[in-house]
Amino acid sequence: MTYGKQVVMTCDVPPKRLSNLEERLITRFQQGMVIEIESPSYETRIAILKLKAKNCRHRIPEEIFTYIGENIKSSVRAMEGALNLIIRFMDANPEIEINQQIAHTLLKELAEDEVIIKRLSIDEIIKAVCSTYDVTYDDIKSNNRTQPLATARQVAMFLARKLTGNSTPTVANAFKRNHTTVVHGTQTIQKRIDVEIELKKTIEQITEQLGRKPSELFY
């Protein structure tokens, strides 16, 4: 930065949530362009897996890519670890034809942060939010912006982005909204979570009801 060069930095939290750093550095980071790098969509996860497997001497069935892509979503590293486990099994057992059942058994034994994650649909999330906020499914997709409906809608968008692995355009389509509205909604909830303890607790409770861990929301 001293020499006028561009610097690209990555982190798993926004600059304002960084700890153990001088305030002047955090302010400097905030002055730059801060953007969220979205989790890869299902299609992108499959493409990444196939690229990683390109030099593998085994033919990996399509169902294996599908299984990993649907269930291992915490990070690209976790997906790569799952794929490597499959490849090592194939190396050690060339006489056995790998299938989804074997993959399920192998991947169940991954470390806790790489366990099989329940795949959620956007509809499941909307219904859970509706139950918590006592609103209807049609309300969520309506243009009504009154409270608490507006908050419920943004919470549903936030959870859909965090827990389904779907891209922003896909989430926007499900809510009958545009890309900008979903980005604004998810960012609004993220900011409110930082200061509103009750809202954070509510969102964590909904996440647990859906069979997922609240820690997935704050990576």
Secondary structure per residue as TSV (DSSP state, phi and psi in degrees):
chain	resnum	aa	ss	phi	psi
A	1	M	-	360.0	-34.6
A	2	T	T	-60.7	-35.1
A	3	Y	T	-96.1	14.7
A	4	G	S	74.5	16.9
A	5	K	-	-88.3	154.4
A	6	Q	-	-79.2	137.7
A	7	V	-	-123.7	129.5
A	8	V	-	-109.1	123.7
A	9	M	-	-123.9	145.7
A	10	T	-	-124.0	151.8
A	11	C	-	-160.4	159.9
A	12	D	S	-92.5	4.8
A	13	V	S	-138.7	158.3
A	14	P	-	-65.5	158.2
A	15	P	G	-51.7	-41.2
A	16	K	G	-66.4	-16.3
A	17	R	G	-98.8	5.8
A	18	L	-	-73.1	138.4
A	19	S	-	-114.7	164.5
A	20	N	S	61.6	28.6
A	21	L	S	-126.9	148.5
A	22	E	-	-64.3	144.9
A	23	E	H	-58.8	-35.9
A	24	R	H	-65.1	-32.7
A	25	L	H	-71.1	-43.5
A	26	I	H	-60.8	-43.2
A	27	T	H	-61.3	-40.3
A	28	R	H	-63.3	-41.7
A	29	F	H	-63.5	-40.6
A	30	Q	H	-67.7	-22.4
A	31	Q	H	-73.4	-20.2
A	32	G	S	-83.4	-172.3
A	33	M	-	-83.8	114.8
A	34	V	-	-107.0	117.3
A	35	I	-	-131.4	150.7
A	36	E	-	-89.4	128.9
A	37	I	-	-90.4	111.4
A	38	E	-	-71.0	150.6
A	39	S	-	-61.7	143.6
A	40	P	-	-62.6	141.5
A	41	S	-	-69.3	170.6
A	42	Y	H	-56.3	-46.3
A	43	E	H	-61.3	-39.9
A	44	T	H	-68.5	-38.1
A	45	R	H	-61.2	-42.7
A	46	I	H	-63.2	-43.0
A	47	A	H	-62.7	-40.1
A	48	I	H	-63.5	-45.2
A	49	L	H	-60.8	-44.0
A	50	K	H	-66.3	-35.3
A	51	L	H	-67.0	-42.3
A	52	K	H	-64.4	-31.5
A	53	A	T	-89.2	1.5
A	54	K	T	-57.5	-37.8
A	55	N	T	-94.6	6.3
A	56	C	-	-72.2	137.0
A	57	R	S	-79.6	-7.2
A	58	H	S	-97.5	155.4
A	59	R	-	-91.4	112.1
A	60	I	-	-91.1	121.9
A	61	P	-	-60.5	150.4
A	62	E	H	-58.1	-34.9
A	63	E	H	-64.4	-25.4
A	64	I	H	-72.8	-43.9
A	65	F	H	-59.7	-43.1
A	66	T	H	-61.7	-44.3
A	67	Y	H	-63.3	-46.3
A	68	I	H	-66.1	-44.4
A	69	G	H	-61.5	-32.6
A	70	E	H	-81.7	-27.5
A	71	N	H	-112.4	-26.2
A	72	I	-	-106.4	103.0
A	73	K	-	-131.3	2.4
A	74	S	S	-66.3	-33.0
A	75	S	-	-168.4	164.6
A	76	V	H	-65.4	-35.6
A	77	R	H	-60.7	-41.4
A	78	A	H	-63.8	-41.2
A	79	M	H	-63.0	-43.8
A	80	E	H	-64.2	-38.1
A	81	G	H	-63.1	-41.0
A	82	A	H	-64.8	-43.7
A	83	L	H	-63.3	-42.1
A	84	N	H	-63.0	-35.7
A	85	L	H	-64.9	-40.6
A	86	I	H	-63.0	-45.4
A	87	I	H	-64.2	-41.3
A	88	R	H	-62.9	-38.1
A	89	F	H	-63.4	-42.8
A	90	M	H	-66.3	-35.2
A	91	D	H	-64.0	-42.5
A	92	A	H	-80.3	-21.1
A	93	N	-	-132.1	65.6
A	94	P	T	-62.9	-21.3
A	95	E	T	-82.0	-11.5
A	96	I	S	-100.3	130.2
A	97	E	-	-84.9	117.1
A	98	I	-	-65.7	140.7
A	99	N	-	-144.1	-179.6
A	100	Q	H	-65.1	-35.5
A	101	Q	H	-64.3	-43.2
A	102	I	H	-65.2	-42.1
A	103	A	H	-59.5	-41.5
A	104	H	H	-61.2	-44.0
A	105	T	H	-63.4	-43.9
A	106	L	H	-65.4	-44.6
A	107	L	H	-77.7	-16.2
A	108	K	H	-66.3	-23.3
A	109	E	T	-92.7	7.9
A	110	L	S	-67.0	163.8
A	111	A	-	-59.3	160.8
A	112	E	G	-56.2	-33.8
A	113	D	G	-81.4	1.8
A	114	E	G	-125.1	20.4
A	115	V	S	-69.4	162.0
A	116	I	-	-63.9	128.3
A	117	I	-	-103.0	135.5
A	118	K	-	-61.4	127.0
A	119	R	-	-81.3	124.4
A	120	L	-	-107.7	150.9
A	121	S	-	-101.1	160.4
A	122	I	H	-63.6	-36.7
A	123	D	H	-61.0	-41.3
A	124	E	H	-60.4	-41.5
A	125	I	H	-66.3	-45.1
A	126	I	H	-59.4	-43.7
A	127	K	H	-64.2	-39.0
A	128	A	H	-66.0	-40.8
A	129	V	H	-66.6	-41.3
A	130	C	H	-58.6	-43.0
A	131	S	H	-63.5	-41.7
A	132	T	H	-69.1	-42.3
A	133	Y	H	-95.0	1.5
A	134	D	T	55.8	48.7
A	135	V	-	-125.3	169.7
A	136	T	-	-98.8	163.8
A	137	Y	H	-59.1	-42.5
A	138	D	H	-66.4	-33.7
A	139	D	H	-59.3	-44.6
A	140	I	H	-59.6	-37.6
A	141	K	H	-92.3	1.3
A	142	S	S	-82.1	179.3
A	143	N	S	-96.4	6.7
A	144	N	-	-66.8	123.7
A	145	R	-	-110.4	14.0
A	146	T	-	-73.0	159.5
A	147	Q	T	-90.4	148.9
A	148	P	T	-86.0	8.3
A	149	L	H	-60.7	-41.9
A	150	A	H	-61.2	-41.0
A	151	T	H	-66.1	-44.0
A	152	A	H	-58.0	-43.0
A	153	R	H	-62.6	-44.7
A	154	Q	H	-68.2	-35.8
A	155	V	H	-62.8	-43.6
A	156	A	H	-62.5	-41.5
A	157	M	H	-63.0	-44.9
A	158	F	H	-58.6	-48.7
A	159	L	H	-66.9	-36.8
A	160	A	H	-62.6	-39.6
A	161	R	H	-70.7	-38.4
A	162	K	H	-80.2	-33.6
A	163	L	H	-108.0	-15.2
A	164	T	S	-100.4	-20.4
A	165	G	-	79.2	2.3
A	166	N	-	-76.1	149.6
A	167	S	-	-71.9	163.2
A	168	T	H	-58.3	-44.2
A	169	P	H	-59.3	-37.6
A	170	T	H	-65.9	-44.1
A	171	V	H	-63.5	-42.8
A	172	A	H	-59.0	-42.8
A	173	N	H	-63.6	-40.0
A	174	A	H	-65.2	-32.9
A	175	F	T	-94.4	2.5
A	176	K	T	58.5	42.2
A	177	R	-	-127.5	174.1
A	178	N	-	-97.1	171.3
A	179	H	H	-56.3	-45.4
A	180	T	H	-61.6	-39.6
A	181	T	H	-63.8	-41.6
A	182	V	H	-67.0	-43.8
A	183	V	H	-60.1	-45.5
A	184	H	H	-62.5	-43.8
A	185	G	H	-62.8	-45.4
A	186	T	H	-68.4	-38.5
A	187	Q	H	-67.8	-36.7
A	188	T	H	-62.0	-46.4
A	189	I	H	-65.1	-41.1
A	190	Q	H	-58.1	-42.9
A	191	K	H	-67.8	-40.8
A	192	R	H	-68.2	-34.8
A	193	I	H	-58.6	-35.2
A	194	D	H	-65.8	-22.9
A	195	V	H	-124.2	-16.2
A	196	E	-	-109.6	99.6
A	197	I	H	-62.4	-42.4
A	198	E	H	-64.6	-40.2
A	199	L	H	-63.0	-43.3
A	200	K	H	-60.5	-43.1
A	201	K	H	-62.9	-41.8
A	202	T	H	-61.3	-45.2
A	203	I	H	-65.6	-38.8
A	204	E	H	-64.5	-39.6
A	205	Q	H	-64.3	-42.5
A	206	I	H	-62.2	-42.3
A	207	T	H	-60.3	-43.9
A	208	E	H	-66.9	-37.3
A	209	Q	H	-61.7	-30.1
A	210	L	T	-83.8	1.1
A	211	G	T	82.4	21.7
A	212	R	-	-121.4	167.5
A	213	K	-	-95.7	133.9
A	214	P	G	-56.3	-27.6
A	215	S	G	-61.1	-22.8
A	216	E	G	-67.1	-19.6
A	217	L	G	-82.2	-19.8
A	218	F	G	-120.7	27.0
A	219	Y	-	-76.4	360.0
